[in-house]
Amino acid sequence: MEVLYSTIDQMIVLFSFIALGYFLNLKGILPLNTVIAVSRLETHVLVPCLVFSTFSKYCTVKNLSEKWTYLVYGTAMVVVSVIIAILLAKVFAKDDYLQKIYTYSFAVANFSFMGNAVVLGIFGEDVLFDYMIFTLPLSLYVYSYGTASLIPNSQGKRFSLKSLLNPICMAMLLGAVFGVVGSAAKMSQIPFLENAVGYAGKFLSPFGKAIGAAGACMSPLAMILTGFVVGSFSLKKLATVKKVYVASVLRLIVIPAVFVLVLKLLKTDDTIILLTLCATAMPLGLNTVVFPAAYDGDTTPGASMALISHVMSVITIPLMFAVFM
């Protein structure tokens, strides 16, 4: 029941923002080109701020040394997820770009906004900390190749190494450097370095708070954007895409069940199994709306996936935890 209440609580928050975006579109309060403006604000400012905050906080020498097994299992989960996603996407779509949408959706669940909230609400801050370490490799994939692959081909911006030189990847790199260097200086026990880090921390503290505040806006604005995009379509049209229901069942039940069963057969530590379930049993993410919108791509598939999978997750998330944990 605790899982159910936490899930429903988070879904109320999520759908409140989605409903707000839908209302803003329906009443014409915001112009239609709001989608492009807001999605570009997300991809060029808010998401980079969130990424920087996450990596600078959790990518430390201590975490990398003490929680390295979490990083290993998290990396293995990403690799296997991407392989499964590529194979499934070829079955679900023939169009090259639509395949990328399905690949991303099968490989990446809403592990951040939904996952963080569910883990915090049910298991507390200690497990949330482990969860953030475990999902660092997933964040690395999402904010490098993952989101780069969502740029529509019509923009002539196919994925390349050069495409990784974007605000998100740069924020991830800078965040990791800040985290590792800062933590290494504190652990060095060299007075000069410790003092330098202390003074730098005080000087940069207001900027860090500003970046953190901007990053906190990412998820609510993404949900409002999703609702605004949904408002441009018929709800009946979005809710009657049969493939999305199948994709949602695979994302919410089949894929996490396979991961958990394999880990149990391998007699993996219970904490790793819990973290894997939390990262894989969440609904389809919102980036399939945000990034296509930023480049004037087709947001229909992403909007349909977001709507259907998040509604289904109210039932499936408590079910998965009840069965496997």
RODO-2510 file (C-alpha; in nm, 4 decimals, decimal comma):
residues 325
     n   res          X          Y          Z
     1     m     0,0000     0,0000     0,0000
     2     e     0,2907     0,2349     0,0718
     3     v     0,4178     0,1827    -0,2841
     4     l     0,0680     0,2442    -0,4190
     5     y     0,0253     0,5664    -0,2212
     6     s     0,3686     0,6971    -0,3209
     7     t     0,3018     0,6181    -0,6865
     8     i    -0,0421     0,7805    -0,6861
     9     d     0,0964     1,0849    -0,5023
    10     q     0,3644     1,1296    -0,7665
    11     m     0,1171     1,0722    -1,0486
    12     i    -0,1111     1,3449    -0,9108
    13     v     0,1843     1,5863    -0,9184
    14     l     0,2775     1,4784    -1,2699
    15     f    -0,0713     1,4957    -1,4170
    16     s    -0,1400     1,8286    -1,2461
    17     f     0,1395     1,9839    -1,4518
    18     i     0,0328     1,7957    -1,7650
    19     a    -0,3265     1,9169    -1,7144
    20     l    -0,1977     2,2734    -1,6744
    21     g    -0,0115     2,2502    -2,0063
    22     y    -0,3201     2,1020    -2,1728
    23     f    -0,5377     2,3862    -2,0372
    24     l    -0,2910     2,6535    -2,1535
    25     n    -0,3085     2,5136    -2,5070
    26     l    -0,6823     2,4528    -2,5044
    27     k    -0,7601     2,8107    -2,3991
    28     g    -0,4987     2,9631    -2,6268
    29     i    -0,3317     3,1369    -2,3334
    30     l     0,0099     3,0645    -2,4822
    31     p     0,0914     3,0742    -2,8558
    32     l     0,1557     2,7497    -3,0448
    33     n     0,5236     2,8336    -3,0969
    34     t     0,5593     2,8024    -2,7186
    35     v     0,6506     2,4373    -2,7772
    36     i     0,9697     2,5258    -2,9639
    37     a     1,0670     2,8048    -2,7232
    38     v     1,0110     2,6040    -2,4052
    39     s     1,1702     2,2856    -2,5389
    40     r     1,4816     2,4774    -2,6410
    41     l     1,4925     2,6385    -2,2973
    42     e     1,4805     2,2855    -2,1573
    43     t     1,7519     2,1387    -2,3801
    44     h     1,9916     2,4350    -2,3680
    45     v     1,9503     2,5605    -2,0096
    46     l     1,7415     2,3575    -1,7641
    47     v     1,8553     2,0043    -1,8520
    48     p     2,2256     2,1076    -1,8521
    49     c     2,1766     2,2658    -1,5091
    50     l     2,0159     1,9464    -1,3765
    51     v     2,2923     1,7319    -1,5254
    52     f     2,5675     1,9522    -1,3810
    53     s     2,4094     1,9467    -1,0353
    54     t     2,3709     1,5682    -1,0388
    55     f     2,7217     1,4868    -1,1596
    56     s     2,8990     1,7458    -0,9424
    57     k     2,7192     1,6114    -0,6348
    58     y     2,7474     1,2360    -0,6882
    59     c     3,0535     1,1908    -0,9101
    60     t     3,3064     1,2028    -0,6250
    61     v     3,6199     1,0067    -0,5443
    62     k     3,4486     0,8476    -0,2434
    63     n     3,1461     0,7329    -0,4423
    64     l     3,3548     0,6036    -0,7297
    65     s     3,5710     0,4031    -0,4896
    66     e     3,3055     0,2784    -0,2438
    67     k     3,0125     0,2325    -0,4803
    68     w     3,2005     0,1013    -0,7825
    69     t     2,9918    -0,2175    -0,7887
    70     y     2,6788    -0,0050    -0,8338
    71     l     2,8443     0,1674    -1,1281
    72     v     2,9424    -0,1690    -1,2805
    73     y     2,5897    -0,3097    -1,2527
    74     g     2,4410     0,0192    -1,3686
    75     t     2,6656     0,0160    -1,6760
    76     a     2,5761    -0,3478    -1,7499
    77     m     2,2069    -0,2592    -1,7237
    78     v     2,2497     0,0239    -1,9745
    79     v     2,4361    -0,1942    -2,2260
    80     v     2,1808    -0,4757    -2,2090
    81     s     1,8886    -0,2296    -2,2173
    82     v     2,0192    -0,0610    -2,5328
    83     i     2,0699    -0,3967    -2,7089
    84     i     1,7158    -0,5060    -2,6198
    85     a     1,5804    -0,1649    -2,7232
    86     i     1,7465    -0,1750    -3,0666
    87     l     1,6018    -0,5198    -3,1381
    88     l     1,2511    -0,4248    -3,0207
    89     a     1,2512    -0,0930    -3,2070
    90     k     1,3042    -0,2725    -3,5388
    91     v     0,9868    -0,4700    -3,4731
    92     f     0,7796    -0,1658    -3,3752
    93     a     0,8817     0,0761    -3,6508
    94     k     1,0230     0,0773    -4,0018
    95     d     1,0882     0,4500    -4,0251
    96     d     1,4443     0,5356    -3,9206
    97     y     1,3567     0,8237    -3,6876
    98     l     1,0603     0,6431    -3,5310
    99     q     1,2947     0,3529    -3,4594
   100     k     1,5148     0,5936    -3,2646
   101     i     1,2128     0,7089    -3,0640
   102     y     1,1275     0,3486    -2,9744
   103     t     1,4911     0,2634    -2,9068
   104     y     1,5215     0,5469    -2,6596
   105     s     1,1874     0,4601    -2,4976
   106     f     1,2726     0,0928    -2,4477
   107     a     1,6243     0,1709    -2,3259
   108     v     1,5361     0,4550    -2,0882
   109     a     1,2460     0,4748    -1,8453
   110     n     1,1457     0,7850    -1,6494
   111     f     1,4133     0,6873    -1,3972
   112     s     1,4870     1,0443    -1,2896
   113     f     1,1660     1,2320    -1,2063
   114     m     0,9440     0,9305    -1,1337
   115     g     1,2213     0,7010    -1,0158
   116     n     1,3737     0,9502    -0,7721
   117     a     1,0351     1,0360    -0,6235
   118     v     0,9249     0,6735    -0,5811
   119     v     1,2575     0,5686    -0,4263
   120     l     1,2622     0,8673    -0,1889
   121     g     0,8982     0,8221    -0,0900
   122     i     0,9275     0,4503    -0,0176
   123     f     1,2860     0,3792     0,0849
   124     g     1,4224     0,7128     0,2069
   125     e     1,7299     0,9270     0,1391
   126     d     1,9906     0,6542     0,1974
   127     v     1,8534     0,4345    -0,0802
   128     l     1,7971     0,7382    -0,3010
   129     f     2,1683     0,8180    -0,2693
   130     d     2,2591     0,4632    -0,3811
   131     y     2,0034     0,4926    -0,6616
   132     m     2,1628     0,8126    -0,7916
   133     i     2,5032     0,6396    -0,8024
   134     f     2,3545     0,3341    -0,9736
   135     t     2,1865     0,5440    -1,2423
   136     l     2,4929     0,7603    -1,3224
   137     p     2,5843     0,5366    -1,6228
   138     l     2,2237     0,5667    -1,7412
   139     s     2,2446     0,9453    -1,7117
   140     l     2,5684     0,9328    -1,9101
   141     y     2,3939     0,7444    -2,1917
   142     v     2,0825     0,9633    -2,1825
   143     y     2,2660     1,2937    -2,2006
   144     s     2,5135     1,1838    -2,4654
   145     y     2,4012     0,9479    -2,7394
   146     g     2,0453     0,9057    -2,6109
   147     t     1,9234     1,2622    -2,6465
   148     a     2,1446     1,3277    -2,9517
   149     s     1,9643     1,0448    -3,1321
   150     l     1,6293     1,2190    -3,0741
   151     i     1,7221     1,5109    -3,3007
   152     p     1,5088     1,4673    -3,6149
   153     n     1,6968     1,3622    -3,9288
   154     s     1,5161     1,6373    -4,1191
   155     q     1,7388     1,8856    -3,9391
   156     g     2,0420     1,7334    -4,1062
   157     k     2,1904     1,6679    -3,7628
   158     r     2,2551     1,2959    -3,7574
   159     f     2,4482     1,1633    -3,4632
   160     s     2,8226     1,2104    -3,4752
   161     l     3,1017     1,2683    -3,2264
   162     k     3,0663     1,6400    -3,2978
   163     s     2,7022     1,6248    -3,1893
   164     l     2,8232     1,5332    -2,8399
   165     l     2,9644     1,8851    -2,8078
   166     n     2,6304     2,0154    -2,6854
   167     p     2,5288     2,1966    -2,3642
   168     i     2,4125     1,8770    -2,1947
   169     c     2,7303     1,6759    -2,2551
   170     m     2,9475     1,9732    -2,1638
   171     a     2,7515     2,0172    -1,8393
   172     m     2,7939     1,6467    -1,7640
   173     l     3,1706     1,6667    -1,8221
   174     l     3,2106     1,9831    -1,6141
   175     g     2,9959     1,8399    -1,3358
   176     a     3,2053     1,5233    -1,3206
   177     v     3,5277     1,7262    -1,3134
   178     f     3,3958     1,9533    -1,0375
   179     g     3,2821     1,6544    -0,8345
   180     v     3,6020     1,4529    -0,8675
   181     v     3,8475     1,7429    -0,8301
   182     g     3,6618     1,9015    -0,5404
   183     s     3,6291     1,5761    -0,3475
   184     a     3,9927     1,4811    -0,4188
   185     a     4,1132     1,8171    -0,2833
   186     k     3,9114     1,7715     0,0367
   187     m     4,0530     1,4225     0,0856
   188     s     4,4108     1,5284     0,0157
   189     q     4,4663     1,6621     0,3702
   190     i     4,6842     1,9328     0,2167
   191     p     4,5915     2,2594     0,3939
   192     f     4,6458     2,4763     0,0863
   193     l     4,4173     2,2650    -0,1314
   194     e     4,1534     2,2269     0,1389
   195     n     4,1478     2,6034     0,1983
   196     a     4,1349     2,6742    -0,1748
   197     v     3,8368     2,4409    -0,2146
   198     g     3,6682     2,5995     0,0865
   199     y     3,7073     2,9540    -0,0478
   200     a     3,6017     2,8452    -0,3973
   201     g     3,2977     2,6742    -0,2493
   202     k     3,1887     2,9910    -0,0697
   203     f     3,2430     3,2010    -0,3816
   204     l     3,0595     2,9601    -0,6111
   205     s     2,7799     2,8782    -0,3658
   206     p     2,5303     3,1362    -0,5054
   207     f     2,5961     3,0132    -0,8596
   208     g     2,5492     2,6542    -0,7442
   209     k     2,2165     2,7443    -0,5876
   210     a     2,1073     2,9179    -0,9087
   211     i     2,2062     2,6146    -1,1168
   212     g     2,0280     2,3833    -0,8737
   213     a     1,7132     2,5965    -0,8851
   214     a     1,7177     2,5968    -1,2660
   215     g     1,7655     2,2190    -1,2713
   216     a     1,4686     2,1768    -1,0380
   217     c     1,2496     2,3509    -1,2983
   218     m     1,3322     2,0900    -1,5628
   219     s     1,0776     1,8197    -1,4717
   220     p     0,7749     2,0462    -1,4015
   221     l     0,8342     2,2411    -1,7223
   222     a     0,8799     1,9168    -1,9189
   223     m     0,5419     1,7977    -1,7915
   224     i     0,3739     2,1271    -1,8762
   225     l     0,5290     2,1017    -2,2221
   226     t     0,3984     1,7455    -2,2558
   227     g     0,0487     1,8601    -2,1645
   228     f     0,0748     2,1497    -2,4095
   229     v     0,1799     1,9080    -2,6861
   230     v    -0,0986     1,6646    -2,5948
   231     g    -0,3433     1,9557    -2,6219
   232     s    -0,2538     1,9868    -2,9902
   233     f    -0,3898     1,6392    -3,0607
   234     s    -0,7087     1,4488    -3,0063
   235     l    -0,6859     1,2520    -2,6815
   236     k    -0,8726     0,9740    -2,8548
   237     k    -0,6058     0,9645    -3,1255
   238     l    -0,3231     0,9484    -2,8711
   239     a    -0,5013     0,6866    -2,6606
   240     t    -0,5806     0,4497    -2,9478
   241     v    -0,2294     0,3752    -3,0729
   242     k    -0,2173    -0,0006    -3,0104
   243     k     0,1592    -0,0264    -3,0471
   244     v     0,2086     0,2142    -2,7591
   245     y     0,0096    -0,0107    -2,5252
   246     v     0,2304    -0,3044    -2,6193
   247     a     0,5417    -0,0887    -2,5790
   248     s     0,4203     0,0289    -2,2380
   249     v     0,3632    -0,3287    -2,1170
   250     l     0,7139    -0,4207    -2,2311
   251     r     0,8643    -0,1121    -2,0641
   252     l     0,6666    -0,1369    -1,7400
   253     i     0,6466    -0,5137    -1,6840
   254     v     0,8389    -0,7410    -1,9201
   255     i     1,1788    -0,5658    -1,9337
   256     p     1,2101    -0,5041    -1,5563
   257     a     1,0850    -0,8570    -1,4840
   258     v     1,3537    -1,0068    -1,7079
   259     f     1,6268    -0,8006    -1,5399
   260     v     1,5125    -0,8898    -1,1889
   261     l     1,4712    -1,2623    -1,2604
   262     v     1,8174    -1,2846    -1,4174
   263     l     1,9738    -1,1027    -1,1219
   264     k     1,7935    -1,3318    -0,8767
   265     l     1,9176    -1,6379    -1,0642
   266     l     2,2701    -1,4966    -1,0409
   267     k     2,2143    -1,4491    -0,6644
   268     t     2,2883    -1,0792    -0,6894
   269     d     2,2785    -0,8571    -0,3823
   270     d     1,9233    -0,7523    -0,2895
   271     t     2,0135    -0,3824    -0,3022
   272     i     2,1284    -0,4138    -0,6644
   273     i     1,8046    -0,5936    -0,7512
   274     l     1,6004    -0,3199    -0,5834
   275     l     1,7877    -0,0424    -0,7639
   276     t     1,7519    -0,2217    -1,0969
   277     l     1,3778    -0,2626    -1,0483
   278     c     1,3402     0,1044    -0,9539
   279     a     1,5335     0,2156    -1,2636
   280     t     1,3559    -0,0112    -1,5144
   281     a     0,9947    -0,0319    -1,3947
   282     m     0,9151     0,3366    -1,4465
   283     p     0,7022     0,4648    -1,7386
   284     l     0,8338     0,5922    -2,0705
   285     g     1,0279     0,9165    -2,0349
   286     l     0,9386     1,2694    -2,1454
   287     n     1,2483     1,3405    -2,3560
   288     t     1,0753     1,1903    -2,6597
   289     v     0,8498     1,4970    -2,6406
   290     v     1,1024     1,7601    -2,5320
   291     f     1,3807     1,6971    -2,7838
   292     p     1,1729     1,6443    -3,1017
   293     a     0,9816     1,9616    -3,0096
   294     a     1,3053     2,1556    -2,9738
   295     y     1,3932     2,0752    -3,3362
   296     d     1,0416     2,1016    -3,4804
   297     g     1,0086     1,7231    -3,5084
   298     d     0,7010     1,5010    -3,4737
   299     t     0,5929     1,4926    -3,1082
   300     t     0,2947     1,2609    -3,1613
   301     p     0,4702     0,9317    -3,0734
   302     g     0,6296     1,0772    -2,7603
   303     a     0,3060     1,2385    -2,6410
   304     s     0,1148     0,9130    -2,6886
   305     m     0,3827     0,7128    -2,5062
   306     a     0,3955     0,9586    -2,2159
   307     l     0,0182     0,9685    -2,1731
   308     i    -0,0500     0,5944    -2,1906
   309     s     0,2526     0,4631    -2,0011
   310     h     0,2184     0,7056    -1,7100
   311     v    -0,1483     0,6166    -1,6623
   312     m    -0,0661     0,2441    -1,6722
   313     s     0,2205     0,2862    -1,4262
   314     v    -0,0205     0,3679    -1,1426
   315     i    -0,1095    -0,0017    -1,1478
   316     t     0,2117    -0,1593    -1,2726
   317     i     0,4640     0,0022    -1,0340
   318     p     0,2933    -0,1219    -0,7128
   319     l     0,2362    -0,4579    -0,8850
   320     m     0,6039    -0,5004    -0,9762
   321     f     0,7198    -0,4108    -0,6248
   322     a     0,4628    -0,6445    -0,4680
   323     v     0,5688    -0,9360    -0,6878
   324     f     0,9477    -0,8971    -0,6838
   325     m     1,0378    -0,7214    -0,3584
***
